[in-house]
Amino acid sequence: VSSCFSDTCFDIFWNIELTRDGTDCVMKQQTGNLILRNPIFAWIVLATLAILLVPLIAMQFTTEVRWDRTDFIVMGVLLSGMATLFVLAARKISPQQRTVVGVLFGAVFLYVWAELAVGVFSNLGS
C-alpha cells in the first residue's frame, strides 16, 4: 500500500521511499526494513523485557511464582508479537478505528494468556 504526497510517495509497510514519475510512483531508494529501522519496535522490546522483570523479581522473594525458561520465552513472544502486530495494523487503519483494534488485540492477548495459564476453554495450559 503506497501513499503519494506531492512528488514523494512512501510505502508504509516496507518503508520504501518512492518518487512520482508522471502518474505512477516508482522506487527511488530503499530506506531499509521497517522492523529494523523503526524505533517503536525497540520500545516494544524494552517494554516486553521490563514486563518480564516482574515475575523474575517476584521469583526471588516468593515460591508462589515459579516460571521456567519456557514461560519467559512464551510470554515474551506473546507480548512482543501482539504489540508488533498492533503497531503494523494501526498504521494501516484510520485513527478512529485504532481504539477498536486495540481493544480487540487486548482481548485476544488476554484470551491466549488465560488459555496458556490455566486452560479456560481447553487443556492448553494444563
Backbone hydrogen bonds, N-H to C=O, Kabsch-Sander energy under -0.5 kcal/mol:
donor,donor_aa,acceptor,acceptor_aa,energy
3,S,10,F,-2.1
5,F,8,T,-3.1
8,T,5,F,-2.8
9,C,18,L,-2.9
10,F,3,S,-2.4
11,D,16,I,-2.3
12,I,1,V,-1.3
12,I,10,F,-0.8
15,N,11,D,-1.5
16,I,11,D,-0.8
17,E,29,Q,-1.7
18,L,9,C,-3.2
19,T,26,V,-2.9
20,R,7,D,-1.9
21,D,24,D,-3.3
22,G,20,R,-0.5
23,T,21,D,-0.8
24,D,21,D,-1.3
26,V,19,T,-3.0
28,K,17,E,-1.9
29,Q,17,E,-1.7
31,T,15,N,-0.8
31,T,29,Q,-0.7
37,R,33,N,-2.2
38,N,34,L,-1.2
41,F,38,N,-1.2
42,A,38,N,-0.6
43,W,39,P,-2.0
44,I,40,I,-1.9
45,V,41,F,-1.9
46,L,42,A,-2.4
47,A,43,W,-2.8
48,T,44,I,-2.4
49,L,45,V,-2.5
50,A,46,L,-2.3
51,I,47,A,-2.4
52,L,48,T,-2.2
53,L,49,L,-0.9
53,L,50,A,-0.5
54,V,50,A,-0.6
54,V,51,I,-1.1
56,L,52,L,-1.3
57,I,53,L,-3.0
58,A,54,V,-2.4
59,M,55,P,-2.1
60,Q,56,L,-0.5
60,Q,57,I,-1.1
61,F,57,I,-0.6
61,F,58,A,-1.1
62,T,58,A,-1.6
66,R,64,E,-0.6
72,F,68,D,-1.7
73,I,69,R,-2.2
74,V,70,T,-2.9
75,M,71,D,-2.4
76,G,72,F,-2.3
77,V,73,I,-2.6
78,L,74,V,-2.5
79,L,75,M,-2.8
80,S,76,G,-2.4
81,G,77,V,-2.4
82,M,78,L,-2.2
83,A,79,L,-2.2
84,T,80,S,-2.4
85,L,81,G,-2.5
86,F,82,M,-2.4
87,V,83,A,-2.4
88,L,84,T,-2.5
89,A,85,L,-2.5
90,A,86,F,-3.2
91,R,87,V,-1.4
92,K,88,L,-0.5
92,K,89,A,-1.1
93,I,89,A,-0.8
97,Q,94,S,-1.1
98,R,94,S,-0.8
98,R,95,P,-0.5
99,T,95,P,-0.5
101,V,97,Q,-2.3
102,G,98,R,-2.8
103,V,99,T,-2.4
104,L,100,V,-2.3
105,F,101,V,-2.7
106,G,102,G,-2.4
107,A,103,V,-2.5
108,V,104,L,-2.5
109,F,105,F,-2.5
110,L,106,G,-2.6
111,Y,107,A,-2.5
112,V,108,V,-2.7
113,W,109,F,-2.6
114,A,110,L,-2.6
115,E,111,Y,-2.6
116,L,112,V,-2.6
117,A,113,W,-2.2
118,V,114,A,-2.6
119,G,114,A,-1.2
119,G,115,E,-0.7
125,G,115,E,-0.8
